[in-house]
């Protein structure tokens, strides 16, 4: 029985490290300006897929994807905004603007 539990923990650790590697790749591509990855990262934060659920980060990445022209991201971004207190939303908007500038500079 203890071996089964140990194998379960090992399997979970291996799965998490793969997910972490995929997440790092997704973040890197999103930061480089890939609009689909920006949207997917926002949705991952919105639903808590492979990351802790974080409506602020969901708003940030979905906002960036909206700015870069991803169809359908605006509705999702606006849903994330509804989950945020006004001060947190203002901080998310500022973070998105900073990130958008950074991404634009990287791609010039």
Rosetta blueprint (number, residue, H / E / L):
1 X L
2 X H
3 X H
4 X H
5 X H
6 X H
7 X H
8 X H
9 X H
10 X H
11 X H
12 X H
13 X H
14 X H
15 X H
16 X H
17 X H
18 X H
19 X H
20 X H
21 X H
22 X H
23 X H
24 X H
25 X H
26 X H
27 X H
28 X H
29 X H
30 X H
31 X H
32 X L
33 X L
34 X L
35 X H
36 X H
37 X H
38 X H
39 X H
40 X H
41 X H
42 X H
43 X H
44 X H
45 X H
46 X H
47 X H
48 X L
49 X L
50 X L
51 X L
52 X L
53 X L
54 X L
55 X H
56 X H
57 X H
58 X H
59 X H
60 X H
61 X H
62 X H
63 X H
64 X H
65 X H
66 X H
67 X H
68 X L
69 X L
70 X L
71 X L
72 X L
73 X H
74 X H
75 X H
76 X H
77 X H
78 X H
79 X H
80 X H
81 X H
82 X H
83 X L
84 X L
85 X L
86 X H
87 X H
88 X H
89 X H
90 X H
91 X H
92 X H
93 X H
94 X H
95 X H
96 X H
97 X H
98 X H
99 X H
100 X H
101 X H
102 X H
103 X H
104 X H
105 X H
106 X H
107 X L
108 X L
